[in-house]
């Protein structure tokens, strides 16, 4: 039996109120908020966050045999984005990491393929949705990531067993984006609706048949896709109870595209009871249906960070700052040199430190060194160190400074000296923080971010952010 061993989602800290768009550019004020990835986040860094949370709760510390990364907005082309996630998770080099990128459907496609595999596969989905100012994509979209560890009974207790599913595909032009374009284009809504509804109904009926359940037996229903009108129309035709429909997070997070099926599945599982049937319907260049049954293990499973808690913990962002982060509103940069591209050879030599935040511990004195060192600060022992992963260790702010002169796409920059629980001191940049609200003694955690970019190469490393939701 195949199914879900662990899952998680990641919702960025910042929220844009849709009414803020109308306040600046006019038009009818929208309701609710959408999630916004920070200026130092991209689909890769968000994927790392979701993957870390999913592996935190994997049964028996189970590591994946393979890592599959799906996104419609990859940070790199030609270069595999999944390898950075692989490095951040410190997976063994014999475990492949591959991209399934370029289309919104790649997320559910990777999930379907993992359910048919014989290996334990970590499926990571991530997306950043945007559009031109005042567009529907700008206001209804959202940023986020999800991760699901898929395996079999032998890999650990399943939280939800896969009962079956189906797919329906036809070629038609609904939504498209040429390589290099910032925004998607959409065909007339009614055309997409007439194409999606019969495909959705066909896949739904075939999926229920394959799973040997009826529509009335579905307890939790996820219906999602980037065509909002078709999603709403199909949800009312599936024959399930109204109470079964899972909140699509449209008023709080927005539609996160490739990541949305995984995020809504995580939300559905968080409220599921043993024995309940959960169905996922995705409309994207066709229709995909996946049907699961929650097991007894779901009642004792606690996600590292529930979706609802992440939604509740969001902080606001102004519309002007949002446009600046998206590159739609150029602002005067600091009068300092922009960063140059990183050295590929230097990055390769320090992979564990750079991507996984692994320091060193002196075996004789126990002193922790950040960054890792050959000579101990206590006793001067040479080359007597062992690696010590620090990415999941919380820390306390000892002192900090607010720098308004150093180069940054989003000044000011907050630097802090951190003392880690159990030992280790490190000075680093803080993110997802309001400088006026920071105090000495605040508790922080490490997060994988993009430090800078030069010559098209992204410099990934770790920053610290305030702990707003304790990890379970």
N, C-alpha and C positions, 0 to 999 in steps of 0.2 A: 504494500500500500504506500502510495506517495502522498505527500502533503506538506504542511507548513510546520517547520520546527521552531522558528522564531521570526519576529517581524519588528519593524519600527518605522517611524517617519521623522522627518525634520522639517519644521516650519521656522523660517528666519524670524529674527526678533522684531524687525520693523514692520509697521502697518501704515498704509496710505488710506486715509478716509476718502471715499469716492466723492463726497461733497466738496473736498478741497479742489478737485479738478474744475468743478463748475464755478467756484469762487474766483478762480484765476481766469478761466477761458470762457465762462458763460455756459449756457445750456442747462438742462434739467439736472439737479443734483442727484447723484446716485446714492443708494443706501448701502450701509455697511462699509467694510474695509477689504483691502487685498494685502497679501503678504509681499514683502519687498526684500530681495536679497541685498545685502550691504555692498558697498563699492568694492570691498575686498573679497567678495564671494563670487563663485561661478558654479556651473553645474557639477564640476569635479569636487570642489570643496564641500558643497552641500551633500553630494553623494558620500563623501567620507564621513560626515556627521551621522547620516542615517545608517551607514554600514557599521560604524562603531557601536551605536545603540543596539542594533540587531544582534551583533555578536556578544554584547554584554549579557544577553539573556539566552544565548544558545545553550541547549542542554549539555551539561557536562563540559562546557567550554568548547563544544564542537566547532572545528574550523572547516570552512568550505573546501571542497576539492577543486572548485572552479569559481571564478568571479566574472559575472557578466554585467556590463554597464550599458544602460540604454538612456538616450536623451535625444531630443530633437534640436538641441542647441549645444553641440559639443564645443568645448573650448579650443581643441585642436582638430585639424584635418590632417590626414596622412599619419600623424603620430597617434598612438593609442592612448586615450584618456584614462582607461581603466588601470593602467600600470601605476599611476600616481596613487589611486585608491589602494591598490595591491601593496604598495610600499608603505603607505600610512598604517595599514592593518598588520604589517609585518608578516604577511603570508609567505610560506616557503616558495622558493623560486620554481619548483616543479609543479606549482598549481597555476594553470593558465588564467590570464586576465584578458578579456576581449571586449570590444565595443560593439554595440548594436545600435547604431545612431543614425540620425537624419530625419526620422519620421516619428510622429506622435505614437503610431501603432507599434513602434519597436518595443515599447515598455511592456505591453500585454503580450506581445509576441515572444519576448525573452522569458516571461513568466510561463507561458504555455510550453515552450521548449524545455524549460527546467523541470516541469511536471512530467515530461516524457523521458527525461534523462534517467540514468542509473546512478549518477553521482550526487553528492550534496553540493548544491549550487547556490551561491549568494547572488541574488538578482538585485541590482541597485538601479533605481530609476530616479532621474532628476531633470528639472526643467526650469527655465526662466522665460516667462511669457510677457510680452510687451507689444506695443503697437504705437502708431502715431498719436500725438496728443489729441484728446477727446474721442479717440476711437473706442469701439466696444472691446477690442482686445486689451487695450490699456487698462480699462476699468474692471473688466470681468476676469482678466488673467490673474495669475498668482505665481509665486516662486516657491519651490520646495523640493523635497526628495523623499524617497521611501526605499526600504530594503526588506527583502524577504529571503530567509534561509529555507530552501526547499530540499527535502530529502525523503528517505524512506523510514520504515519502522526500525530498521537496524541502526539508524543514525541517532535515535533518541525518541522520546515520546512526541507524537504529533499533536499539535494544537488543533489542527483541522485537517481532516483527510479529504483528498480530492476524489469526488464521486464521478466526475466526467464533465464534458463540455463540448462545444461545437464552434464552428467558424463559418462565416459567409463572406465572400469577397467578390467585388466587381470593380472594374475600372471606371471611374468618373471623376471629374474635376470639381472638388468642393473647396478645399483649402490648399494653398501652395505658397512656397517661398523659394525663390531662386538662390543659389549659393551666393553668400555675401550680402544679401538683403537683410535689413534689420527687422522688417515687419512682414507679416503674412498677408496674403490677399485672399479674399473669400468670394465665391460665386453667389448669386442670388439665393436667399435663404430657402425659398420654397422648393427650388430644385434639389438642394441637399436633403431636405426633409422627405421628398418623394422617393429619393434614392435610398435613404437610410432606413425608413420604417419597414419596408418589406424584408430587407436584409436582417434587421434586428429581430423581427418576428420569426423568420426562418431559423436563425441561429438559436433563438430562445427555445423554440419547440424542439429542435434537434438536441440542444444541450440538456433539456429536462429529460428527454427520452434516454440519452446516454447515461445520465445520472440516476435514472429510475426513480424520479420524484415528480410530483405534480406542482403546478404553480401555487396551489393552496398550501402546500407543505413548506414553501420558502418562508423562513422566519425573518431574514434580513436580506434586503435587496439593495445592491449598489448599481446605479445606472449613471454612466458618465461618458463624456466625449466632448470634443471641441465645437460641436454643432448644438447649441443650447436648445434651439427649437425642436430638433429631432429627438434630443434626450428627453425633453418634457413630454413630447407626444408619445414616445415609446413607453415611458414609465407608466402611463395610464392604460396601456393595452396588454400588459403582461399577465393580468389575472391574479396578482398577489393583493394582499390587504394593504390599505394605505399606511397602516402602522409599520409595515415591514420595510418601507423605503427609508434608507439611511440618509441622514443629512449630508448634502453634497458640499458643504462648507463654502458655498458660493458667497454668503454674506460676510464671512469672516476671513477666509483665506483666498478665495478666488479659485479659478480653475488652473491647476498646475500642470496641465497637458500630459506629457509622458509619465509624470510621477503620480497623477491623480488616482488612477485605479488602485495603486498600492497604498496610497494615503487613505483612501476611503475604505479599503479592505482592512487596514489597521484599525480605523475607527470602528468598523463593524465588529471586528474580533474583540475589541476592548469591552464591548457591551454584550458579548455573546454568552449564552449558557450551553452547557454540554448537551449534545444532541440536536442543537438548532442547525437548520440548513441555511447556508449563506450563498447567495448567487451574485456574481459580478458580471455586468453587461457593459461592454465598451464599444462605442461607435467611433471608429476612426478608419477611413478607407475601407469600410466593410463593418462587420460586427463580430465580436468575440464574446463567448459566454463560458464562464467557469463556475462550477458548483462544488461547494465544500460542505462537510458536516463537522461542526465543532465537537471535539472529544472531551473526555473528562479532564484532561490536562489543562484546558483553557481556563477552568475555574480557579486554578492555583497559580496561573501565570500572571506576573506583573510586568508590564512593559517598562523599559528603562525610563521613558518619558511619554506619557499618554498624549495623544493628539489634542484632547481638550485642554490639558494643562499648558501645552505650548501655545495654543490659540489665546488662552487667557493671559499669558505672560507677555504679550506683545507690547511694544512701545511705538509711539507715533513718529511719523516723518512728514516733513512739509512737501508739498508738490514740487516746489523749486528744487529741493535737494534730490527728490526722486528723479526728476528730469536730468539733473546734473550727473547722477550716478549712472544713468542709462546712456549718457553721451548725447542727449538731445538738446541740452542747454549748456554750451561751452562757457566756462567761467574762467576768470583770470587765475592762472596757476601761481603758486609761490615763486618768487624770484630766486630760485635755486636750481641747480642742474637736475635734470630728470635722470632717473636710474638707468644704468646701462644694462645690457643683457648679462645674465649670469654665465658662469663658466660651467659647461657641461661636465668637464672632467672633475672639477672640484665638487660638484653636486654628486657625482657618482661615487666619489671617495667617501663621502659623508652621508650616504643614503639613510642609514638608521637614525642618525641625528636629525637630518633635515626633514625627512618625511614622517618618521614615527616618533620623534622627540625622545630618543633613547640616550640617556646619560651614562655615566660610569660610576661604579662604586669601588672604592679601595677595599680590597679583601681584608687587609690587616686592621685598618682603623674604622671602616664603615662609612667614611666620608663620601658624600655624593657630589659629583662634579658635573656642572652644566655650563658650557658644553662638555662633552667627555674629554678627559685628559689622560696623558701617559704618566705624569708625575703627580703623586698625591699631595694635596695641600696640607695633610697631616702626616708627618713622618717621612715625607719625601720618597716613599716607595716608588719604584720605577716599573712600569709595565706589569703591575699586579692588580689589574682592574677586571671587573665583570660588568656586563651591560645591565642597566636598570631602566626599564620603560617608565616614563614619567607622564605620558599624555593623559592618563586617567587619574592622576594624583591632584587633589585640590590644593590650593595655595592661599596665602594671606598677603594682602598689599602692605608692604613695609613703609614705602614712601613712593611718591609719584610726582611727575611734572607735566605741565601742559605746554606743548611746544607749538607755537603758531608760525614759525619760520621754516621748519624743515619741510621738504617737498612731500606733498600728499595730495591725492585726488579729492580728499574730503577733510580739509583741515578743520580744527587743530588736531594734532597727534598727541595722544596721552601715553607716556612711558611710565612704567612702574617697576619697582624692585619687588620681587615675590619671594616669600619663604614657603617652601613646599612642606606639606605634612610628612613627617618622618625624616626630614633633612633635604638640603639642596636649596640654593639661592640662585635666582636668575633675573636679569633685567630684560623686559620685553615690552612690546606695544600692546595696548589694550584696544579692544573693539567692542561694538554693540554697547557702548557706554556713553553716558552724558557726563561730561567733565564736571559740571556743577553739582552732580549728585554723588561723586566718588569721594570716599573717605579712607584714611589709613585704617587698616584693620578689616576692610571689606574682603569677603571671600570670593575667589575667582577660580575658574577652570580653564584648561587649555582647549583651543579650537583651531582646526586646520584652515588656513586662509591663504589668499594670494597677496604676497607682500608688494610685488611690483611686476611690471612687464617691460621688456625691452627687446627690440628687434623681433617681436612676435613670440618671444619665449617668456613664459610665466614663471615667476619666482615664488614657489610655494614654501611656506614655513608655518610656524605656530605662533598664535597670539593668545592672549588671555581675555576672558570676558567674565562679567559678574555672574555668580551662580544664582539663578532665579528659580530654577526647578531642580531640586536635588535628584540625583539619579538613584533609582531604586536598586 
